[in-house]
Every structure is written in structure tokens, then in C-alpha cells.
């Protein structure tokens, strides 16, 4: 049994997803006989010992603070001991290497990727360069900086459509859960999409539209790959509403793929895991366009969603590992590093 500091919430736009994920992880770790210390981080960065009777969890309760460099968790005048950290934090200030750096300084083990792979995977532009260098096919893309767009909005939008065709997807370079993403067909829509994405950071990625199936692969240390799953979106594309609010959306695991394609995408996922230098876990997302371009990697998620409808645990369940076994293995893996 380990004392697990479960961090959730955070300052990013994926705050609510994290609060929901934390409930399932908490219950699974308790089932595995771990002692769980739930600490919520509010949108302003404050730390709180959470009341687990609230579902989803809320970042409120008794104030807490993490002291550096020794990593002590202080609640008032008392220190709360813990053995390992499970940072179920998505997006900036949690999944991008910042929180990982905090616990590296403190010398505390934590679940998931280290500072470098967390930062690399979070930046969709940099990650795509790494995929290309590793020989993993990806979609065509273009980077837009805030200063470039503000100096010439119309020209920037026109250049994107000339380069990538229509439609395109416009998204923040460093965010997940489909937050801030737009599908744009016209120059005006591209401009609006860029303006929306810039609300989440000064770097935006525009990608060519891929008409294909959305295939995901869950990966654990090894790397070991689960049976792939497939997104069945109720919407035109897998936006935030389709992911978390529309009950008509489904995630099918295992995906209905021939054995050859199953093996191919699992091998590509393992290569991507190693190319980014991941450890612990990651979810690797692909598009599949059949006999044309085949599998195109979309992104690597170093702390994927763990909600009851999330694909990562569903893929491992389809491979023979229960949710509780999965969470327990992640804790054990972190403690063994």
C-alpha cells in the first residue's frame, strides 16, 4: 500500500475534465488498498485538500501548500506524508512538464512522463517535427504566431488555405480535450478560428483536414500497447461536446480493424512513445485513411483522460486489465523508477 498524492483540477482549460478523472482514479486506488490524499488545484493555482463526497471533485476545502525543495505537503502547521504523486492534470501547468519539474526538484516519484517528453508532446508543432524525424507519417500543418496573425489576419488566413486546402482544423498548439479547436472552410472562418485559439496561447497550429477513422492506442511502460480503440463521434467531428457531453458519442474497444492494421498501428504507437521518450503511460491518436495514406499520427497525450468514458482505460479493459489494476500498475511503475 502506498500513500498517493492525487492532484487534480489545475489552471488550464481542461480543469473540469481533470476533476472528473480524479474521482475514478481515487476510487480505483482505494479499491487497490492505497491511501489517497486528494488535492485540488483551483483555476488561480491554489491548493486544497478536497472533500471526496463531492462528485466530480472540487478544488476546495482546507488550504494546502507544497514546500520546495523538500516537497513537503503542508496543511496548516501539519505535514502530510506521501510516497508518490498521481498528477491527473491535463494541459498547461500540469501535463506540459511544469508540474513534473516541481516533483523532480522535490525528489518525489510521480506517475507519467518526465519533464522533456511532457513538454515535447504538449507542443503539437514540435511533436510533429519529431514524428517526421522518426519516420511516422503525420498530416500537413502550418504554425501561426499571434504577432503574425495580428499584423495581417486576412493574409495569414489566405496563406493557410492556399497551403493546406479547405477545410482545415485550427487549434491551440498546447492544449487538449478539443478545447479551442475549430473546423474552418473559408478565410473568415480561419480568422475566427485563429482568434479563438489565441485565447489559449500565442502559438496556433492549422492542420489539413483528414477524412478518416479516428484510432487510438493506449501505451504503458515497456512500451506495451493495448488493443486499439476507435472514436465514434456523434458530431461532425470529435469536439469537446462530442467527447464529454453528447451521450450518442461512443468509444469502441477494440476497434474493428484487420489484424494487419491492428499490428501496424500498435507498432507505430510504440515508436511514437519511444520517439518522444515517454515513460509510464501515453495515449497515441491516429487517423486511418485506408489504402491511401494509411495511419497518420495526430498527437501524443502524456496524461490522457481517466473519466468513466475515456478511451485509455477502455482500451486496457479490452486487453484484459481492469481500471483498478491499471491505476495500481501506474503507481507501482512510478515507485520503481
Long-range contacts (C-beta under 8 A, 24 or more apart in sequence): 1-33, 1-34, 1-35, 2-34, 2-35, 2-83, 2-84, 2-331, 2-335, 3-34, 3-35, 3-37, 3-81, 3-82, 3-83, 3-84, 4-29, 4-34, 4-35, 4-36, 4-37, 4-82, 4-83, 4-84, 4-85, 4-86, 4-331, 5-37, 5-39, 5-73, 5-82, 5-84, 5-85, 5-86, 6-36, 6-37, 6-38, 6-39, 6-86, 6-88, 7-39, 7-40, 7-41, 7-85, 7-86, 7-87, 7-88, 7-89, 7-94, 7-99, 8-38, 8-39, 8-40, 8-41, 8-50, 8-57, 8-59, 8-88, 8-89, 9-40, 9-41, 9-42, 9-43, 9-57, 9-59, 9-89, 10-41, 10-43, 10-89, 10-90, 10-91, 10-93, 10-94, 11-41, 11-43, 11-44, 11-45, 11-92, 11-93, 11-94, 12-89, 12-90, 12-91, 12-92, 12-93, 12-94, 12-95, 12-175, 13-91, 13-175, 13-177, 13-179, 13-180, 13-200, 14-90, 14-91, 14-175, 14-176, 14-177, 14-179, 15-43, 16-56, 17-90, 17-177, 17-244, 17-305, 17-307, 18-88, 18-89, 18-90, 18-94, 19-56, 19-57, 19-58, 19-59, 20-56, 20-307, 21-88, 21-90, 21-305, 21-306, 21-307, 21-310, 22-56, 22-57, 22-88, 22-306, 23-52, 23-55, 23-56, 23-57, 24-306, 24-307, 24-308, 24-313, 24-323, 25-86, 25-88, 25-306, 25-327, 26-52, 26-57, 28-323, 28-324, 28-326, 28-327, 28-328, 29-86, 29-324, 29-327, 29-328, 29-331, 31-324, 32-324, 32-325, 32-327, 32-328, 32-331, 34-328, 34-331, 37-73, 37-80, 37-82, 39-64, 39-73, 41-89, 41-94, 45-93, 49-75, 49-80, 66-102, 66-106, 68-102, 68-105, 68-106, 69-105, 69-106, 70-106, 71-103, 71-105, 71-106, 71-107, 71-108, 82-108, 83-109, 83-335, 84-108, 84-109, 84-110, 84-111, 84-331, 84-334, 84-335, 85-109, 85-110, 85-111, 85-334, 86-110, 86-111, 86-327, 86-330, 86-331, 86-334, 87-111, 87-112, 87-303, 88-303, 88-306, 89-303, 90-176, 90-177, 90-303, 90-305, 91-122, 91-174, 91-175, 91-176, 91-177, 91-179, 92-122, 92-174, 92-175, 92-201, 94-303, 95-122, 95-176, 95-301, 95-302, 95-303, 96-122, 96-174, 97-122, 109-334, 109-335, 109-337, 110-334, 111-280, 111-281, 111-330, 111-331, 111-333, 111-334, 112-279, 112-280, 112-281, 112-302, 112-303, 112-330, 112-334, 113-276, 113-277, 113-278, 113-279, 113-280, 113-281, 113-282, 113-302, 113-303, 114-277, 114-279, 116-277, 117-276, 117-277, 117-278, 117-279, 117-302, 118-302, 120-276, 120-277, 121-276, 121-278, 121-282, 121-299, 121-300, 121-301, 121-302, 122-174, 122-302, 123-173, 123-174, 123-203, 124-171, 124-173, 124-174, 124-205, 124-299, 125-173, 125-203, 125-205, 127-276, 127-299, 127-300, 130-275, 130-276, 131-272, 131-275, 131-297, 133-275, 134-271, 134-272, 134-275, 135-271, 136-268, 136-271, 136-272, 136-275, 136-297, 137-293, 137-294, 137-295, 137-296, 137-297, 138-296, 138-297, 138-298, 139-207, 139-208, 139-210, 139-287, 139-296, 139-298, 140-164, 140-207, 140-208, 141-205, 141-206, 141-207, 141-208, 142-205, 142-206, 143-173, 143-203, 143-204, 143-205, 143-206, 144-194, 144-203, 144-204, 144-205, 144-206, 145-202, 145-203, 145-204, 146-198, 146-202, 146-203, 146-204, 147-202, 149-194, 149-195, 149-198, 149-204, 153-191, 153-194, 154-187, 154-191, 156-190, 156-191, 156-194, 157-187, 157-188, 157-190, 157-191, 157-194, 158-187, 160-190, 160-206, 161-187, 161-190, 164-206, 164-207, 164-208, 165-208, 165-209, 166-209, 167-209, 168-206, 168-207, 168-208, 168-209, 169-206, 169-207, 169-209, 169-237, 170-194, 170-196, 170-197, 170-204, 170-205, 170-206, 171-197, 171-204, 171-205, 171-206, 171-207, 172-197, 172-198, 172-200, 172-201, 172-203, 172-204, 172-205, 173-201, 173-203, 173-204, 173-205, 174-200, 174-201, 174-203, 175-200, 175-201, 176-299, 176-301, 177-240, 177-243, 177-244, 177-305, 178-238, 178-239, 178-240, 178-242, 178-243, 179-240, 181-239, 183-209, 183-236, 183-237, 210-287, 210-289, 210-296, 211-289, 212-287, 212-288, 212-289, 212-290, 212-296, 213-255, 213-287, 213-288, 213-289, 214-238, 214-285, 214-286, 214-287, 214-288, 214-298, 215-255, 215-257, 215-265, 215-285, 215-286, 215-287, 215-288, 215-295, 216-283, 216-284, 216-285, 216-286, 216-311, 216-312, 216-315, 217-265, 217-266, 217-268, 217-269, 217-283, 217-284, 217-286, 217-315, 218-281, 218-283, 218-304, 218-311, 218-312, 218-313, 218-315, 218-316, 218-319, 219-269, 219-270, 219-273, 219-278, 219-281, 219-282, 219-283, 219-284, 220-280, 220-281, 220-316, 220-329, 220-330, 220-333, 221-279, 221-280, 221-281, 221-333, 223-269, 223-270, 223-273, 223-274, 223-278, 225-266, 225-269, 225-270, 226-253, 226-315, 226-316, 226-318, 226-319, 226-321, 227-253, 227-254, 227-255, 227-262, 227-315, 227-318, 227-319, 228-253, 228-254, 228-255, 228-257, 228-262, 228-265, 228-266, 228-269, 228-315, 229-253, 229-254, 229-255, 229-311, 229-314, 229-315, 229-318, 230-255, 230-256, 230-257, 231-311, 244-307, 244-309, 251-309, 251-310, 251-311, 251-314, 253-311, 253-314, 253-315, 253-317, 253-318, 254-315, 254-318, 257-288, 261-288, 261-295, 264-294, 264-295, 265-295, 268-295, 268-297, 272-297, 272-300, 273-300, 276-300, 276-302, 278-302, 279-337, 280-330, 280-333, 280-334, 281-312, 281-330, 283-311, 283-312
